[in-house]
Amino acid sequence: MAGNAQSYDAEAFPRFGVTVDLTVFTVKDDALHLLLVRRANEPYEGMWALPGGFVRAEADANLDRAAQRELREETGLGFHAQASAAEGEIHLEQLRAYWRQRRDPRPGIEVATVAFIAIGPDLPEPIPGGDAHEAAWRPVTDVLAERVALAFDHQQIVRDAVTEVRRRLEDTLLAAEFVPREFTLAELRHVYEVIWGEPVDKRNFYRKMKSLERFIRPTGRLTSGRQGRPAELFVRTPAELAPGPILRSGRSADTAPDD
């Protein structure tokens, strides 16, 4: 039974807010970049932060919708219903929730946040709005090295998100979210090298990718209008199961499994 809502005393329970924060990644200029906004309001006015804000019960059907709304309001980047980065849009998934006492300095309320990972291929320059005075792409290396100070606990969220993206590249084709819908294997390999920060053995990588017919398939077309010789174009399939580990440069073809 739902109970008698009329007898509910809101003052008998602590005030607790829920926000969403987005770690939005793209590859630009041969480096992994993160989208940041400069806060226009207190707390932490003038500091860089992740795009995000409070979940609005009257406006947001769920947490994903809240994340999409906040990203659109603060940066001008948008999502389309039922679309993924493989279709030219932004891939979105939840990372984890964060809360500790007084993680938000605003008095009289405790605030937990649900962090998201968002990924897209060569995303455009952001347009600041809402609570964001400025929005910009910054190299992830600058954030991890704390050359860019972030508000709240966003530095930890970024570290966790980068760790998760690197881990997911080990055993899924998350890397395909960083490239256009049609891509070459060289473009896909470049994503691994940028995010892992190390070279990937070309022969092992191509052999592995060619074995993953369930997850990527050739289009039968070649590149045109790009630098270098024409190369075969691939697309990602709808399959989402992990294809098994992607080889790193430290493992040779002689010792690599044939799975």
N, C-alpha and C positions, 0 to 999 in steps of 0.2 A: 504494500500500500504506500501511496505517496505521502500520507500523513497530512496533518493540518498546517498548511503554510502560514495561516493567519497567526499561529502561535509562535512563529519563529522570531527570535530576538536577535537582530543583526549585531547589536552592541555586545552581546555575550561572547562573540567570537573575534579573534584577532583580525586586524586588517591585513590582507595579503593580496598583492598584485602579481600578475603574470605578464611578462614581456616576451617578445621574440627578438632574436638577434641573428643576423645573417653573415656568414663568412662566404663572400662571393669571389670565386676564383676564375681567372682566365689567363691564357698565355699570350704575352705581348713582348715584342723585342727580345725573343729568346729567353724569357724569364717568366716565372710564375708571379702573377700580380693579384693583389687583394684590394677589394673596394672598401674605401673608408669615407666617413663623413665627419665634418667638423661641426661639433655641437653648437647650436645657436642659443641654447638655454642652460640654466643651471639644473642639476649639478654638472660640474665639469665643463662649464661654458668655455668654448674656444678650443677644447681638446679634441683630438681625433678619436673616433669610436667606430664600431660596427654599425651599419644601418639597422634600425629596429625601433621598437617602441611597445607600448602597452597593447595587449589584446583588448579589443572592444567587443563586448558581448552583443551590442546592438548592430555591429557592422560586420563581424567576422563569423562565418559559419563554423570554422574550425581553425586550428593553429596554422595549417598550410595557407589558408586564405589570409590570415593575419600577417604572415611573413610576406606574402605576395603584395599585400596592400602597403605595408611599410616600405618595402623596396621601391615600389612605384612612386610613393609619395616623396621619399627622401632622395631618390637618385634618378627617377625617370625611367628606370629599366623595368620592363614588364614581362609578365608571363601570359601565355594563352592557354585556355582550357584544354586539357587532354593532350598537351604538346610536350615534347622532350627536346633536349639539345640535339638529339639525332635528327630531329625535324626542323632544326634551325632555331630552337628556343632554349630556355634555361632549364637545366636539370636541378631539381630541388629534393632534398631529403633531410630528415632530422638527424642531428648529431647526438645530443644528449641534453639533459636539464641541469641547471646550475642554481644552487642556493646555499648560502651560509648566512648566519646572522649579520645584519647590517652590511650586506654586500652593496646595498644602495643607501647612500647617506641621507635620503629624504626622510624627514621625521614622521613618525606615526604610522609607518607602513613598512612591511617586509616585502621584498620583491624577488621572485624566482624568475629565471628566464629559460626558455627553450631555444637552444641554438640550432641553426640549420647550416647545411652546406649547400651552396648553389654554384653551378658550373655552367659555363657557356663558351663557345668558340669565338675568340677575338671580339669580345663584347665592346660596345661603343663607349664613348666618353659619357660619364654621368651628367645629369642636370640636377643640381641641388634644389630641394624644396622642403616644405614642411618644417621639421625641427632641425634641418641640416643647413648650416650657413655655407658650406662648401662640400664638394664631393670629388674624389679623385682616386685613381688607381695608384697603388704604391707597391714596389717590389716586396714580395714576402720575406726575402732575406733581410730587408731593412726592419721589418716588424719583428722578426724572430731575434734579431740582434739588438732589439730595443732601441734602435736609432729613431724610432717613432713611438712616442709614449701614447698609450691608449687609456681611455676612461674605464671606470668600473673594473671588472675582472676580464676585460676583453682580450688582454694579452694571453691569458691562460686559454681562453676559448680558441684563439687563433692557433696556439701551439697544438691543442688537441685536434683541431680540424685538419691542420697540415699533416699531423701524424696519421690520422684516419685516411686521408686521401692517399698518402704514400702507401699505407698498408693495403688499401683497396686495389691499388694498381698491381699488387702482387698476385691477386687471385681472382680478379674480375676484369671486365673491359671498361671500367670507369674512364679510362683514358680516351675512349671514343667520344665522351661528352665534351672534350676540349677541341675537337676537330670539326670541320664542316660535315654536313650529312654525307657527302661523297668525299673520300679521302684516299690518299696513297699510304702505303705501308711506311714510307719514309716519314711522312707527316705524323703518323701515329707513333713511330719510334722516337721522334723528336720530343713528343710529350713526355714519354718515360724518362728521357735523358734530362729534360728541363726539371721535372719534378723530383726525380731521384738525385739529381746533381752529379751524375756519373755517366760515362758512356755505356751504351748497351751494344753487345756484340751483334753486328748486323746479320750474320749468317744464322745464328741461333734464333734471333728474333723473327726473321722472315720465315724460318722453318716452323716455328711455333705458331705464328699467325696463319700460315697456309693450312695448318692442321685444325684450325678452329672454324670449320665450315658451318657449324651450327650457330656461330656467333657473329661472324662477318662473312660476307660473300662478295665475289667480284661482280661488277656491274656489266662487264663486257666492253667498257669504254676506257679510253685513255685520256690523260690530261691534255689540255690544249691551252695555249696562251700563258703557260708557266715557264719558268726558267728551267733549263736542262732538257734532257731527252724526255719524250712522253712516257708516262708511267701508268700502270694499271690502277683504276679507281675501284674502291671497295665501299660498301655500306654496312652498317651494323644491322643485325637482325633483331626481332623483338625478344629473343631469348635472354633471360636474365640470370640463369644459373651460373655459378662460378666456373670458368673454363679450366681451372688449375693454374698453378704458379707460372708467371711470366719470367723468363730467364733473365738474370742480370749478367753483367759482363764478367763477374768473378767465376761463373760456372761455364766450363768449356763444353763444346759440342760432344766430346768423347764421354763426358760424365753426365750429360744432361739426359733426363728421361725422355722417352719418345711419346709420352701421353699427349 
